[in-house]
Amino acid sequence: IMATTRYLHILNRQQHFLNKVHSAWLARGFATKSDEGWLSSMFAHKVDARKDAHSNLLSKKETSNLYKIQFHNVKPECMEAYNKMSDEVQKELHRDASYPCEVIGSWNNWYGEQDQAGEMKNNIIFAYLAFRKERSKMLISRRNQLLLEFSFWNEPAPRSGPNIYELRTYQLVPGTMIEWGNHWARAIKYRQENNEAVGGFFTQIGELYVVHHLWAYKDLQSREETRNAAWLKEGWDANVHYTSEWNREIMIPMEHSPLQ
């Protein structure tokens, strides 16, 4: 048995982030001056539909944020202590104006992989080692991904609760990302009436060809009604009929999460 948390953070200033990463790598001997162009190429904005990378064709170009999603498998007996410590530390971190991240959401799994916690954030953290050392005693495993947001999805914004959140994750066949984007650029308009669409992302670093869709609902009954209503709309089924789901989890926001 495990516990899982989800964390979602967002980088609002790409160049600020790249400068910090490059400086850190230089200091540690992991990079040279010439590598700065490679880092910047993650956000190149000139698009050639025949040649360009998926990240350039599908993301929001100059306004695109860089997201980091973390998955923590927590020892069941440590879940309460983990949540308490995370709440205290995250509140403290984000009172610090120099902290280079913005927490978008933090959750505990309700249905799906149990005893799991997650968070989305906007940067790679270089500090707070004491917190990480103490946290490591509570974890079974952890993993993360760097994500870009789809240009046609809503941008995640704080919301009041109570809500439950559904994270749907899809593993795409290599070469189908553009087709996926074309279908969902049309499909997302059918899912706006109840403000349930929180954000759509695809991996930039980590496990590739992975897509995450994040949805919010008042409760499980509202989720069922909203999803059933979408299938009654002409055009929804045509755009999502081929979607093959990989995994879905229902999550409860942690106390400090801006997405409640």
C-alpha positions, 0 to 999 in steps of 0.5 A: 500500500502506498500514498500518493501526492500530486504537485503542479508548479508553473514557471511564469518567466521562461528566460529567468528560469533558463538563466538560473538553470544555466548558471547553476550548471556552469557553477557545477561544471555541468555546462559551458557557455555554448550550452545556453543556446540549447537550453533556450531552444526548448522555447524556440518560437519560429514554427514550420509546420512540416519540420518543427518540434511538437513543443513549438507547434502545440504550446502557447509560444511566447506566453507558454509556461513551463510546468513541473509535475511531481508524484510522491509515493508516501509510506501509509504510516507517514501520510498525515505527517507528510501532509502537515509538513508539506502544508507548513513548508509550502506556505512558507516558501511562497511567502518568499518573494525570491522563490522562483516557483508558483504552486498551482495545485497540490493533491492527495489521491482519492481514487486510483493509486492510493496513498499518493500525493502530487504537486504541479510547480513552475521550477526546479528547486535548488534549495530547502534541503532540510525539508527534502531530507526530512521528506525523503524519510516518508517516501517510497518513491518519487518521479517528476516530469517537465511539461508544456501547456497546450495552446488551446487549453485553459490556463490553470488559475486558482479557484475556490472549493470544495472541488474534486480533481480528475487527472487523466493521463494518456500515453500516445503513440509516437508520431500522433501528438499533432493529430491529438492536438488537432482533435482536442483543439476542437473538442475542448470547446464542448467542455467549458460550460461548467468551468471544469477544464483546468489545464492540458499538458504534454511532457517536454522532459521525462517520459515522452508522448505523455499527455495530462488533462486536469479537470475539476468537479464539485463532486462525483455526481457533478462529474458524471452529469457533466461528462454525460452532457458532453456526449449529448453535444454534436461533435464531441464524440467525433473528436474524442472517439479514438482517445485511448485512456492510459490512467485516471485518478480522482484527487482531493486538494491539500490545504495549501493548494491554490486549486481548491 
